Structure formats: C-alpha cells, structure tokens
Amino acid sequence: MNTLNLASALLPSGWARNVRLELDASGNIAAVTADGRTNGALRIDGAVLPGMPNLHSHAFQRAMAGLTETAGGGAGGGSGGEDSFWSWREVMYRFVARLTPDDLHAIARQLYCEMLEAGFTAVAEFHYLHHDPDGQPYADRAEMSRAVIRAAQETGIGLTLLPVLYVAGGFGGKPAGEGQRRFLNSVDDYLRLVETLAGAHREDPQLRVGIAPHSLRAVPPEALRDAVVGLQGMDPDAPIHIHIAEQTKEVEDCLAWSALRPVDWLLQHAPVGPRWCLVHATHMTTGETTGLAATGAVAGLCPTTEANLGDGVFPLVSFLGASGRFGVGSDSHISVSPVEELRWLEYGQRLVARRRNVAPQGWAGAAGAATGAGLHGRALLGGAQACARPIGAIGQGRRADLVVVDAEHPLLVGREGERLVDSYVFAGNAPLVRDVMVGGEWVVRDGRHRDAERIAAAYRATMKRLAG
C-alpha cells in the first residue's frame, strides 16, 4: 500500500489540509483521511486537484493544428467562398489521407504527453481513422486503434477508446466521399472491432471501450439503432458519444431530411441517457436544451475548437439552469489546456451577454459563486461520467489521478481554496501544473513528462516526413 500526505487537496466535500491517501496496487485510492496526521507518509506540497478528463479528442488533428489559418483558397481550404467548418473539413481529409499507423502512434503519443503536462489525466478518444489510404482494412482491422492504445499506455494517460461508426456521407444515407473512405465500416464489421478491443482490455483499469456513432449525417437511423443494441449486448454500461448540432448547416440539413432538428431527432429516436455524451450540441432550441439536460447525458463542450471552426456558442446558462451536465475536450487540439477550455467557455458567454461571471447565473446559489472553481468542478464530474471510468475526484474507489499545482507561482501565491482555482483558470497562460500522477504513478515531474524528449524526437521525425 502506497501512502501520500497532501498538504492541501480538493476533495468532494471541499478543500482540506494534510490529506492522507492510501493507494492500492492497482492505482486506486483505498482510503482518504483528512485529519492532519502524516504518519511518515510522503508529503506532497502544493495544491492538489483531481486530474481533469478530456472528453473529446481526435488525436491525429494535433499534427495539423495551425495549418488551416489561411483565408480563401490557400492552406485554409476555401475555394473562393467563405472559409467555414466545411472548407476546413476538406483540408482535414487531405491531411488524414497520408497517415500511417506509425504516424498516428507518434502523433497521439506527443499529444497525450502534452495533455498530461497540462493537467488532463484521461482522454476519450473519438477515433475514426480505421483503414489504409485506399479505404481497405488492414490485415488487423484494429491496427489504427492499437496505435492509439499504445500511445496511451506509453505516456500513462487514462483512455476511453471510442471507435467511430461512419456509414454515410450525409443525411438520408448519402454516399460517402473519397475523403471519408478511411472511416467507413459496416455495422457488423464495426461491432466486431469494438468487441475485439473491449475483450482484449476488459481487465485494464486504465482503459475503457465504448462506441461513437459519428453523427446523424454519417450514421443512418437503422445503423444507429443496431450499433446501440449491439453495444448493449457487450457492455450495457459502456459510453456512447456522438457529434451533434455543431453547425447551422447541419441543423438545416437535418430539418430537410426529417422535419426535426438534430437534438430533437436524437431525443425522440434513441435511448439517450447518462451513458451518452452529445458533443458540441451548439445549436439547440430552449426545448432541446431542457430536454437534453433532463436525460442526464453529458454535453461535450470544446470551446477552443468551436471558436476556431466558427461553430457558435453553446447555450450554457439555460443548460445549467436545467441541471445539465457538461465536460470539456480539446477536440482538434488547436489548444491543449483544460484551463483554456474552461476560460473560453465562460468568455464566450461574456462576449454574447456583454457582462461578467455569466456561468453562475445558471446554477442555484449563484450569489457569491466562484466562476472558475464552479466550472472546474462541474467539468470534472461531467468528464468522468463521459469517460465511464472512476476518475474526476479524490475519493475512495477512484483512480489516483492527481494534479499538483504550484501554489507558490506568482499567479497563485497567497490564494487558497476557490480563489486559487479561479486564478488557475483565469489568471494567465503560465504553466502552473507541477506534477501529475495517473493511476498511482507519477508521469509528470516539475512540469515535464517522464519521457518527453524521446516522444518529441519521434514526433519531429514524423512531422518532417509528412512535410516532405
């Protein structure tokens, strides 16, 4: 039994001093005692937070971050018209066409190293790159998935792997385009892939497997139903993630196809509940917003990507007012920072409302509420639910995923409790994460991942080859 004494830690009941943690051999927290007695345990100075789950990631897109910022037909992918999500998507298709399993492994490993150094200790990987560049399955259909798993294992990050079902190119079963051929699977082949991966890692406490129907436009109703039913037979508690209502064009196309908006359609035709994560859900009516909140599903919010792609602003206040649950993800990885996702979640609301401290208006007891601490706490709970793993809190039975923040940094010195978390979220971009533990193992010390140099060298070699 490994024992730690935390000088100051955020527990589910609030901040506590001299918190004694006992960790079992599997990396779980066996006992938590906040009684001021150290009993010779290793002392961890600094403020200790639960590790933040990243509930939405497309790992390969880390390698193209910053390459789509040219207007009107250059690298940004526009063709004389306005740049948009849809022109960005064409650039992404061209980029992904070149990647090998080794490339994906190197990119994901670098990304996960960066996530850990930033304070993300778990990731839900929405993984849709399955086949070779010609769209043919590899001899091992799980080869691309295994590249992601190796990257997570080698860096130490917790992983919820979400192989993506991609069947069609648009609403109504429109044929997929050439750029989507690496993503496509029949439902039967897809479920076999999920079963293979889940079976191989069923006993791994660091890995959970779920499913991700890509979107309503890419997964027709019958395929969605069959995938959900198939998963129910394998693991009735496994997570289900889906992109939805990210773009206004998507809403318009869904209305033309079904006479319903995307979230309305899903709520009426699928068993949406707490195991579901609806990613983005940006464009919702009041009825859709309250309806989604009532299901207990998590809204997967990715503010830096949503801003980068021009998606729009999520109806946060009304969603929180209906007791909605949310978590944050870094999606396309234009930024890899939990605090920046939380900061821009609030800042987007401020820009629209033209006032300050907007998010607390959506929860009870808003007067005097700490905005950063409140958003951080809710993102921990929602992210843990979406990842379907025992994370997101420092408590008995949870994974020992800890983030040690440098409380003596000039941005944080003199701050305690909620004010420290508020400053952590809002007071600048200096690296404030000092040490990170995942599943009882230290993976980051003094702000640096234990294998950062070797991982970065392999990533550089991969990027130079792709640029050639």
Secondary structure, DSSP 8 states (H G I E B T S, - for coil): -EEEEEEEEEETTEEEEEEEEEE-TTSBEEEEEESS--TT-EEEEEEEEE-EEEEEE-GGGGGGTTSS---SSSTT---SS---HHHHHHHHHHHHTT--HHHHHHHHHHHHHHHHHHTEEEEEEEE---S-TTS---SSTTHHHHHHHHHHHHHT-EEEEEEEE---SBTTTB---GGGTTT---HHHHHHHHHHHHHHTTT-TTEEE-BEE--TTTS-HHHHHHHHHHHHHH-TT--EEEEES-SHHHHHHHHHHHSS-HHHHHHHHS---TTEEEEE--S--HHHHHHHHHHT-EEEE-HHHHHHTT-----HHHHHHTT-EEEE--BT-S---HHHHHHHHHHHHHHHHTSSS-GGGGSSS-TT--HHHHHHHHHHHHHHHHHTSS-SS-STTSB--EEEE-TTSTTTTT--HHHHHHHHHHS-SS--EEEEEETTEEEEETTEETTHHHHHHHHHHHHHHHH-
